[in-house]
Structure formats: structure tokens, C-alpha cells
Amino acid sequence: MRAHQIMTRKVITVGPDTSIVEAANTMLQHHIGGLPVVDATGKLIGIVSEGDFIRRAEIGTRREHGRWLRLLVGSGQIASEFVHERGRKVGEIMTPNPVIITEDTPLNEIVRIIERHHVHRLPVLRRQELVGIVTRSNLLQAVADLARDVPEPTADDDRIRSSIQAAIEITDWSPSQLNVIVNDGIVHLGGVITDERCRRAAIVAAENVAGVRQVQDELCSYPPPEEDLGGGDIASLEREPSTIDDEPL
């Protein structure tokens, strides 16, 4: 199997000038651990992830260096940490120049890259265009769906997968992190929904694609974000940083 057969195609992105509050709330709302960062032309320039919010002045978790360690680390590194811990925009805390793959990257190579670079997600590029993302969750679903003695997905399976994604992603109720795997006409439909009515709609959309023999419902249901957060958000990040003295990607 290759990246295009398991990747999530509808990628949620942010820009370098997006506030860290907006980025964090976007991740919470869509139940994702990271966001590709793109410039005004749509070019991928970085990734911001949960790990970038661990060391923050607001919650008193910034790094503490003793006097001798500060001398050893150097002023440049200390300055870089200061920006990361107190920056207000995504561009100031993101990981630049992320590791990328193409649509044709084989799964075994994807796993090697994830292990070598200790990352959790890999943007998928077609030339310079961001067309998808592969996460550890995508690999987990592929294992759960396909780890048995079945043939490799066929060209017709790829057509079915593309048709299902196209039919669902244009709707207003499309699941977050939509993931479609097709093998021998059997569809494994994954993603995150906040309304059970969206589950039935997604299944019906898949069943209406020619060549589909069966639809396996693997959609995950979550309550609306406001219920998850108890009606609150993380707007407190907009307040002044505390005076209290990379999950990798």
C-alpha cells in the first residue's frame, strides 16, 4: 500500500500569522494533534502540534536553566526558547521545514520515516501542493482493516475510494479526519462526527458509489466541542504571560 491509499485528504491548515489560541482551539474542535502551516500561496512551511504547547509561560512550564547551564546552552538557544514559550503566533512556535512524503511513498517507508524522525504525522505533497496527511492513526486503521490474508487494493478500489471522498467532502456534514480505505470493494469508513445523523449520511454516500460491496462503519462519535470543554475555551492564552520565572510532530 502507498500513502494515497490511507492518507486523510481534507487537511485542516493554519497560517503563520494565526494566533496560538485559534490554532489550539482548532485542534481541540477537530480532535487532531497537529496542523500543517501554509503561507499565503498555500506552500507548506511548517507544522504546529500539541508538543509546541507543552512549554508555555502561561501555564508555568517554561524551561528553567541554571546559571552554568545557561552559559553552556548559549544566548541564542535561550532566546529561541523564549520566543517558543511566549510567542503569540503560530509562526513563532511551529516546527519549520517538516519532513514530507509523496502520494506514492510505500507504507514501509512511511513507518521508517516516522521512526527515524520521531514524528506523529507526515504531510503528503504533490510537487509543491499539500494534498493530504498521514498520521499514526491512519496507519493504525490500516493495520486494523487490512492485517489479514487479503489481496492488495486494486485500481478499481482506488477509484471507489476517490469517489467516496469526493462525494462526502463536498458536503456540510463531512466528518473530521475523514479516512476511507477500500479493499476488494469493501469500504472501511473512518473519521470523527459530532452528530449521529452524519454517520448515516456518510454510510449512504459510500453505499451509492458504484462498485461498493459493503461499508464497514468505523466512524467515531464525539460530543460537540463546547460540551467537551465544559463551555470554556483556552482564551486565557491571550492574557499576559505568567511572571513565574517535539509529542514530537
Contacts in CASP RR format, 6 or more apart in sequence:
PFRMAT RR
TARGET T0000
AUTHOR 0000-0000-0000
METHOD contacts of the structure
MODEL  1
MRAHQIMTRKVITVGPDTSIVEAANTMLQHHIGGLPVVDATGKLIGIVSE
GDFIRRAEIGTRREHGRWLRLLVGSGQIASEFVHERGRKVGEIMTPNPVI
ITEDTPLNEIVRIIERHHVHRLPVLRRQELVGIVTRSNLLQAVADLARDV
PEPTADDDRIRSSIQAAIEITDWSPSQLNVIVNDGIVHLGGVITDERCRR
AAIVAAENVAGVRQVQDELCSYPPPEEDLGGGDIASLEREPSTIDDEPL
1 106 0 8 1.000
1 107 0 8 1.000
1 142 0 8 1.000
1 146 0 8 1.000
1 152 0 8 1.000
1 153 0 8 1.000
2 103 0 8 1.000
2 104 0 8 1.000
2 105 0 8 1.000
2 106 0 8 1.000
2 107 0 8 1.000
3 101 0 8 1.000
3 102 0 8 1.000
3 103 0 8 1.000
3 104 0 8 1.000
3 105 0 8 1.000
3 107 0 8 1.000
3 110 0 8 1.000
3 122 0 8 1.000
3 124 0 8 1.000
3 134 0 8 1.000
4 103 0 8 1.000
4 104 0 8 1.000
4 124 0 8 1.000
4 158 0 8 1.000
5 153 0 8 1.000
5 158 0 8 1.000
5 161 0 8 1.000
5 181 0 8 1.000
6 107 0 8 1.000
6 134 0 8 1.000
6 138 0 8 1.000
6 139 0 8 1.000
6 141 0 8 1.000
6 142 0 8 1.000
6 179 0 8 1.000
6 181 0 8 1.000
7 103 0 8 1.000
7 124 0 8 1.000
7 131 0 8 1.000
7 132 0 8 1.000
7 133 0 8 1.000
7 134 0 8 1.000
7 138 0 8 1.000
8 132 0 8 1.000
8 133 0 8 1.000
8 134 0 8 1.000
8 135 0 8 1.000
8 138 0 8 1.000
8 177 0 8 1.000
8 178 0 8 1.000
8 179 0 8 1.000
9 131 0 8 1.000
9 132 0 8 1.000
9 165 0 8 1.000
9 169 0 8 1.000
9 178 0 8 1.000
10 165 0 8 1.000
10 169 0 8 1.000
10 174 0 8 1.000
10 178 0 8 1.000
11 36 0 8 1.000
11 123 0 8 1.000
11 130 0 8 1.000
11 131 0 8 1.000
11 132 0 8 1.000
11 133 0 8 1.000
12 26 0 8 1.000
12 30 0 8 1.000
12 32 0 8 1.000
12 35 0 8 1.000
12 176 0 8 1.000
13 35 0 8 1.000
13 36 0 8 1.000
13 37 0 8 1.000
13 38 0 8 1.000
13 42 0 8 1.000
13 130 0 8 1.000
14 22 0 8 1.000
14 23 0 8 1.000
14 26 0 8 1.000
14 35 0 8 1.000
14 36 0 8 1.000
14 37 0 8 1.000
14 38 0 8 1.000
14 48 0 8 1.000
14 90 0 8 1.000
15 37 0 8 1.000
15 38 0 8 1.000
15 39 0 8 1.000
15 90 0 8 1.000
15 91 0 8 1.000
16 37 0 8 1.000
16 39 0 8 1.000
16 45 0 8 1.000
16 89 0 8 1.000
16 90 0 8 1.000
16 91 0 8 1.000
16 94 0 8 1.000
17 89 0 8 1.000
17 90 0 8 1.000
17 91 0 8 1.000
18 37 0 8 1.000
18 89 0 8 1.000
18 90 0 8 1.000
19 88 0 8 1.000
19 89 0 8 1.000
19 90 0 8 1.000
19 238 0 8 1.000
20 53 0 8 1.000
20 87 0 8 1.000
20 88 0 8 1.000
20 89 0 8 1.000
20 90 0 8 1.000
20 93 0 8 1.000
20 237 0 8 1.000
21 233 0 8 1.000
21 234 0 8 1.000
21 235 0 8 1.000
21 237 0 8 1.000
21 238 0 8 1.000
23 35 0 8 1.000
23 48 0 8 1.000
23 90 0 8 1.000
24 53 0 8 1.000
24 234 0 8 1.000
24 237 0 8 1.000
25 233 0 8 1.000
25 234 0 8 1.000
26 35 0 8 1.000
27 33 0 8 1.000
27 34 0 8 1.000
27 35 0 8 1.000
27 50 0 8 1.000
28 225 0 8 1.000
28 228 0 8 1.000
28 229 0 8 1.000
28 233 0 8 1.000
28 234 0 8 1.000
29 225 0 8 1.000
30 176 0 8 1.000
30 177 0 8 1.000
30 192 0 8 1.000
31 176 0 8 1.000
31 177 0 8 1.000
31 192 0 8 1.000
31 222 0 8 1.000
32 176 0 8 1.000
32 177 0 8 1.000
33 49 0 8 1.000
33 50 0 8 1.000
33 120 0 8 1.000
33 121 0 8 1.000
33 247 0 8 1.000
34 47 0 8 1.000
34 48 0 8 1.000
34 49 0 8 1.000
34 50 0 8 1.000
34 120 0 8 1.000
34 121 0 8 1.000
34 249 0 8 1.000
35 47 0 8 1.000
35 48 0 8 1.000
35 49 0 8 1.000
35 90 0 8 1.000
36 44 0 8 1.000
36 46 0 8 1.000
36 47 0 8 1.000
36 98 0 8 1.000
36 123 0 8 1.000
36 130 0 8 1.000
36 133 0 8 1.000
37 44 0 8 1.000
37 45 0 8 1.000
37 46 0 8 1.000
37 47 0 8 1.000
37 48 0 8 1.000
37 90 0 8 1.000
37 91 0 8 1.000
37 94 0 8 1.000
38 44 0 8 1.000
38 45 0 8 1.000
38 130 0 8 1.000
39 45 0 8 1.000
42 129 0 8 1.000
42 130 0 8 1.000
43 128 0 8 1.000
44 98 0 8 1.000
44 100 0 8 1.000
44 123 0 8 1.000
44 125 0 8 1.000
44 128 0 8 1.000
44 130 0 8 1.000
45 94 0 8 1.000
45 96 0 8 1.000
45 97 0 8 1.000
46 94 0 8 1.000
46 95 0 8 1.000
46 96 0 8 1.000
46 97 0 8 1.000
46 98 0 8 1.000
47 94 0 8 1.000
47 95 0 8 1.000
47 98 0 8 1.000
47 121 0 8 1.000
47 123 0 8 1.000
47 249 0 8 1.000
48 90 0 8 1.000
48 91 0 8 1.000
48 93 0 8 1.000
48 94 0 8 1.000
48 95 0 8 1.000
49 95 0 8 1.000
49 120 0 8 1.000
49 121 0 8 1.000
49 246 0 8 1.000
49 247 0 8 1.000
49 248 0 8 1.000
49 249 0 8 1.000
50 247 0 8 1.000
51 246 0 8 1.000
51 247 0 8 1.000
51 248 0 8 1.000
52 84 0 8 1.000
52 93 0 8 1.000
52 94 0 8 1.000
52 95 0 8 1.000
52 246 0 8 1.000
53 93 0 8 1.000
54 61 0 8 1.000
55 61 0 8 1.000
55 62 0 8 1.000
55 63 0 8 1.000
55 81 0 8 1.000
55 84 0 8 1.000
55 85 0 8 1.000
56 62 0 8 1.000
56 85 0 8 1.000
56 86 0 8 1.000
56 237 0 8 1.000
57 85 0 8 1.000
57 86 0 8 1.000
57 241 0 8 1.000
57 242 0 8 1.000
57 244 0 8 1.000
58 236 0 8 1.000
58 237 0 8 1.000
58 239 0 8 1.000
58 241 0 8 1.000
58 242 0 8 1.000
59 242 0 8 1.000
60 242 0 8 1.000
60 244 0 8 1.000
62 81 0 8 1.000
62 85 0 8 1.000
62 86 0 8 1.000
63 81 0 8 1.000
63 85 0 8 1.000
64 245 0 8 1.000
65 73 0 8 1.000
65 78 0 8 1.000
70 78 0 8 1.000
83 92 0 8 1.000
83 93 0 8 1.000
84 92 0 8 1.000
84 93 0 8 1.000
85 241 0 8 1.000
86 241 0 8 1.000
87 93 0 8 1.000
95 246 0 8 1.000
95 249 0 8 1.000
98 119 0 8 1.000
98 122 0 8 1.000
98 123 0 8 1.000
98 249 0 8 1.000
99 113 0 8 1.000
99 117 0 8 1.000
99 119 0 8 1.000
99 122 0 8 1.000
99 249 0 8 1.000
100 122 0 8 1.000
100 123 0 8 1.000
100 124 0 8 1.000
100 125 0 8 1.000
101 109 0 8 1.000
101 110 0 8 1.000
101 113 0 8 1.000
101 122 0 8 1.000
101 123 0 8 1.000
101 124 0 8 1.000
101 125 0 8 1.000
101 134 0 8 1.000
102 124 0 8 1.000
102 125 0 8 1.000
102 126 0 8 1.000
103 124 0 8 1.000
103 126 0 8 1.000
103 131 0 8 1.000
105 113 0 8 1.000
105 124 0 8 1.000
107 139 0 8 1.000
107 142 0 8 1.000
110 122 0 8 1.000
110 134 0 8 1.000
110 139 0 8 1.000
111 139 0 8 1.000
113 119 0 8 1.000
113 122 0 8 1.000
114 120 0 8 1.000
114 122 0 8 1.000
114 136 0 8 1.000
114 139 0 8 1.000
117 248 0 8 1.000
117 249 0 8 1.000
118 248 0 8 1.000
119 248 0 8 1.000
119 249 0 8 1.000
120 135 0 8 1.000
120 136 0 8 1.000
120 247 0 8 1.000
120 248 0 8 1.000
120 249 0 8 1.000
121 133 0 8 1.000
121 134 0 8 1.000
121 135 0 8 1.000
121 136 0 8 1.000
121 249 0 8 1.000
122 133 0 8 1.000
122 134 0 8 1.000
122 135 0 8 1.000
123 130 0 8 1.000
123 132 0 8 1.000
123 133 0 8 1.000
124 130 0 8 1.000
124 131 0 8 1.000
124 132 0 8 1.000
124 133 0 8 1.000
124 134 0 8 1.000
125 131 0 8 1.000
137 177 0 8 1.000
137 179 0 8 1.000
138 179 0 8 1.000
141 179 0 8 1.000
141 181 0 8 1.000
141 188 0 8 1.000
141 190 0 8 1.000
141 218 0 8 1.000
142 181 0 8 1.000
145 181 0 8 1.000
145 183 0 8 1.000
145 188 0 8 1.000
145 216 0 8 1.000
145 218 0 8 1.000
146 181 0 8 1.000
146 183 0 8 1.000
150 183 0 8 1.000
150 184 0 8 1.000
151 183 0 8 1.000
151 184 0 8 1.000
153 161 0 8 1.000
153 181 0 8 1.000
153 182 0 8 1.000
153 183 0 8 1.000
153 184 0 8 1.000
154 184 0 8 1.000
156 185 0 8 1.000
156 211 0 8 1.000
157 182 0 8 1.000
157 183 0 8 1.000
157 184 0 8 1.000
157 185 0 8 1.000
158 182 0 8 1.000
160 182 0 8 1.000
160 185 0 8 1.000
160 187 0 8 1.000
160 209 0 8 1.000
160 210 0 8 1.000
160 211 0 8 1.000
160 212 0 8 1.000
161 180 0 8 1.000
161 181 0 8 1.000
161 182 0 8 1.000
161 187 0 8 1.000
163 209 0 8 1.000
163 210 0 8 1.000
164 180 0 8 1.000
164 182 0 8 1.000
164 187 0 8 1.000
164 189 0 8 1.000
164 205 0 8 1.000
164 206 0 8 1.000
164 209 0 8 1.000
164 212 0 8 1.000
165 178 0 8 1.000
165 180 0 8 1.000
167 205 0 8 1.000
167 206 0 8 1.000
167 208 0 8 1.000
167 209 0 8 1.000
168 174 0 8 1.000
168 175 0 8 1.000
168 178 0 8 1.000
168 202 0 8 1.000
168 205 0 8 1.000
168 206 0 8 1.000
169 178 0 8 1.000
171 201 0 8 1.000
171 205 0 8 1.000
173 195 0 8 1.000
173 197 0 8 1.000
173 198 0 8 1.000
173 201 0 8 1.000
173 202 0 8 1.000
174 202 0 8 1.000
175 190 0 8 1.000
175 191 0 8 1.000
175 192 0 8 1.000
175 193 0 8 1.000
175 198 0 8 1.000
175 202 0 8 1.000
175 219 0 8 1.000
176 191 0 8 1.000
176 192 0 8 1.000
176 193 0 8 1.000
177 190 0 8 1.000
177 191 0 8 1.000
177 192 0 8 1.000
178 190 0 8 1.000
178 191 0 8 1.000
179 189 0 8 1.000
179 190 0 8 1.000
179 191 0 8 1.000
180 187 0 8 1.000
180 188 0 8 1.000
180 189 0 8 1.000
180 190 0 8 1.000
180 206 0 8 1.000
181 187 0 8 1.000
181 188 0 8 1.000
182 188 0 8 1.000
182 212 0 8 1.000
184 213 0 8 1.000
185 211 0 8 1.000
185 212 0 8 1.000
185 213 0 8 1.000
185 214 0 8 1.000
186 213 0 8 1.000
186 214 0 8 1.000
186 215 0 8 1.000
186 216 0 8 1.000
187 206 0 8 1.000
187 212 0 8 1.000
187 214 0 8 1.000
187 215 0 8 1.000
187 216 0 8 1.000
188 216 0 8 1.000
188 218 0 8 1.000
189 202 0 8 1.000
189 203 0 8 1.000
189 206 0 8 1.000
189 215 0 8 1.000
189 216 0 8 1.000
189 217 0 8 1.000
189 218 0 8 1.000
189 219 0 8 1.000
190 218 0 8 1.000
190 219 0 8 1.000
190 220 0 8 1.000
191 218 0 8 1.000
191 219 0 8 1.000
191 220 0 8 1.000
192 219 0 8 1.000
192 220 0 8 1.000
192 221 0 8 1.000
192 222 0 8 1.000
193 199 0 8 1.000
193 202 0 8 1.000
193 219 0 8 1.000
193 220 0 8 1.000
193 221 0 8 1.000
193 222 0 8 1.000
194 221 0 8 1.000
194 222 0 8 1.000
194 223 0 8 1.000
194 224 0 8 1.000
194 225 0 8 1.000
196 221 0 8 1.000
198 219 0 8 1.000
199 217 0 8 1.000
199 219 0 8 1.000
199 221 0 8 1.000
202 219 0 8 1.000
203 215 0 8 1.000
203 217 0 8 1.000
206 212 0 8 1.000
206 215 0 8 1.000
207 215 0 8 1.000
222 228 0 8 1.000
226 232 0 8 1.000
END
